[in-house]
Amino acid sequence: MSNRTPAPRTSGPATRISAFAQLGRALELFANRSAWPGHSSGLTEDEYNAFDTALDHARVRNGWFTEEQVRFAARGLARMLDQQALENWLANYPGLDSAHAPRTIGIIMAGNIPFVGFHDLLCVLLCGHRAKVKVASDDAGLTPALIRLLACFSPEMADQVEVADGRLGEVDAIIATGSDNTARYFEHYFGHLPRIIRKSRTSVAVLDGSESEAELAALGEDVFRYFGLGCRNVGKVFIPQDFDLDRLFGAIFSWKEIINHHKYANNYDYHKAVWMLDRAPIVENGFLIVKEDKALNSPVAALYYERYADASTVEARLREEKERLQCIVGHGHTPFGEAQYPGPGEYADNVDTMKFLLELDQGGNS
């Protein structure tokens, strides 16, 4: 990180891809809790230990960011930064090889899950632009630590990033992620700029009744990972009329220890009490409350379900709700257990960030 005016871009796409791939290989080591493997990692022991400490201490600054969740997020980034995956993704953007004037892109990151804004930063730097980053108060220092780690592999790219302590200041375009309420503020405040403004989204699963026990168990990953706080977390399942909910309860029982997390347990107790006072019909198993509800986005520690008689009606509903959905899990959609492993070409809100950034020279707006 630097507050200096960044030097002109000199490295090409291939060099930037290689640096991010090297970062990905390092993140896999951290995800596995590996000891420093030596200089072959591209890091000194002090550099390695500094990032490892940042991962470990995040839970002190944000109680939702347990070590397990943070290291899982590091593994997700490592998969995203696989060199072949990056090359396949970027092959869709021949404009990357063309010379263009670097712009300063403001990035306002959410803080609901670890490293949640990294993909935006990845896109900005791969396009050769500069980034002014505003991290959420809940970030727990993870994004600045990741930028410092990137500097070990590409000082030039890291020098193109500034983490803003206060206001962003002057930028040429903006990528902002927040709630539906903050999105209205962002639209008003940044309405004069080319922009991507993201709102609240959620994810759902569609079961057809033929799922194996292994697939239903994998669905637990999509529901419980990050305590359900991410937009790719499944908050609702559509199930056939005759589906036995006990099958689902049995398959996800391995997640029972999640109730030992005090923040999650507080949510569980609160929503259970409210719904019982309202005499709402609920089913619970000591760590998850399941409630029949038409809504898509369930609260933490709860899962909504809706029964259907005809699969075509569900598909029609999903088309109607597409602006509110980030991910659909199920046969014919994202595989069970894979919702939290988006590839580099899977964009938040389904808005092509790379296309947006590459079109800035042509006056593109979003």
C-alpha positions, -999 to +999 in steps of 0.1 A: +000+000+000+011+035-007-001+071-005+023+081-032+011+088-068+015+054-084+041+048-110+028+043-146+018+007-154+045-013-170+036-049-165+013-067-190-016-090-183+006-122-183+028-107-155-002-097-134-018-131-139+014-148-128+016-126-096-020-134-086-014-171-093+016-170-070-006-153-044-031-180-048-005-207-041+005-189-010-031-186+002-035-224-001-007-228+024-024-204+048-057-222+043-041-255+053-024-239+084+009-249+070+042-238+086+064-215+066+077-238+038+108-218+031+117-192+005+102-214-022+068-199-012+081-164-024+078-151+011+103-146+039+095-162+072+086-128+087+062-120+058+046-154+061+041-151+098+027-116+096-001-127+073-007-158+093-011-136+124-035-114+106-057-144+098-056-156+134-063-122+150-093-114+128-116-131+152-106-106+179-118-077+158-149-094+143-165-122+163-180-138+131-145-142+116-134-173+133-101-188+123-120-217+105-141-193+085-111-170+076-090-199+064-118-213+044-121-179+027-084-181+020-089-215+003-117-200-018-094-173-030-067-198-037-091-218-060-102-186-077-065-176-084-056-209-100-035-199-130-054-219-155-087-206-142-075-171-145-062-176-180-094-192-192-115-164-177-094-136-191-093-152-226-128-137-229-114-101-227-090-095-256-091-058-247-068-065-218-039-066-243-047-032-256-031-001-243-054+021-222-051+049-198-051+038-161-080+051-142-086+055-105-114+032-094-130+036-060-140+003-043-164+004-014-163-031+002-188-048+024-176-066+055-201-095+060-176-123+052-138-125+050-122-110+019-156-102+004-144-074-018-113-091-032-128-099-066-134-063-074-098-054-065-086-084-086-105-070-116-093-035-112-056-045-110-058-070-138-071-042-160-041-021-151-061+005-132-055+021-098-077+013-068-088+034-039-103+010-014-127+018+014-130-013+037-159-019+060-154-015+097-160-052+100-131-061+077-109-069+107-078-058+089-079-087+064-080-067+032-050-045+041-031-076+052-039-093+018-027-062-001+006-063+019+009-100+010+003-092-027+031-066-024+055-095-017+048-109-052+041-077-071+052-045-055+041-027-086+005-038-084+003-033-047+016+002-052-015+008-074-037+003-043-045+029-017-066+021+014-086+052+023-089+060+060-117+085+054-135+097+023-124+082-010-117+115-026-114+119-064-120+087-084-129+081-121-154+053-114-169+035-085-177-001-075-198-001-043-214-029-024-239-026+004-275-030+015-305-018-004-306+013+018-269+022+012-273+015-025-297+044-027-272+066-010-244+054-033-266+061-064-272+097-052-236+104-041-219+088-071-245+093-097-222+115-118-196+087-122-195+054-142-205+029-115-215-005-104-238-003-073-246-036-057-276-043-035-286-071-011-289-105-026-294-140-013-292-176-026-316-205-028-316-242-033-341-262-054-345-299-044-362-323-067-363-353-043-337-374-060-308-359-041-284-384-025-275-381+012-241-369+002-257-340-018-279-331+010-250-331+034-231-308+010-260-284+010-251-279+047-220-262+034-241-238+013-263-230+043-240-227+072-206-215+059-198-180+072-228-185+095-251-178+066-240-142+063-229-142+026-250-135-004-241-169-017-254-186+014-286-206+008-314-190+029-343-209+014-350-243-001-378-252-026-388-288-019-414-312-036-447-316-019-439-350-005-403-342+006-395-354+041-377-326+060-361-353+083-339-363+054-324-328+054-321-326+091-303-359+092-279-349+064-268-316+080-264-330+115-226-327+112-231-289+116-245-292+151-215-276+167-222-243+151-246-235+179-215-232+202-207-199+185-222-173+208-233-148+181-250-176+161-266-190+193-280-155+202-296-153+168-310-188+171-325-181+206-339-147+195-357-159+164-370-190+180-385-170+209-401-144+185-417-171+163-429-191+193-445-160+207-462-154+173-473-191+173-456-195+139-452-231+129-415-239+130-393-270+132-359-269+150-332-293+159-311-274+184-290-255+159-313-246+129-348-233+128-368-243+097-398-223+088-423-224+059-422-190+044-427-173+010-398-149+016-363-156+001-339-143+027-341-160+061-323-146+092-292-161+107-298-195+123-329-201+102-338-216+069-370-210+050-386-236+028-415-236+003-431-267-011-440-270-048-461-293-070-446-284-104-409-277-111-419-253-138-436-230-113-403-228-093-383-220-124-408-192-132-405-179-097-367-179-099-369-159-131-391-134-115-367-130-085-335-130-105-326-095-094-326-106-058-307-139-063-270-144-064-268-182-067-292-212-072-280-245-059-294-278-072-295-302-101-290-281-133-276-252-113-246-247-090-236-281-075-244-288-039-215-277-016-200-254-043-218-221-036-189-206-017-164-214-044-172-190-071-149-190-101-132-158-113-159-153-140-188-155-116-197-119-109-216-104-079-251-093-090-242-109-124-227-076-136-195-081-156-170-061-137-142-067-162-163-055-191-173-024-171-136-015-164-124-021-199-152+001-214-142+031-193-121+044-221-152+044-243-172+063-217-190+032-205-214+036-176-234+012-155 
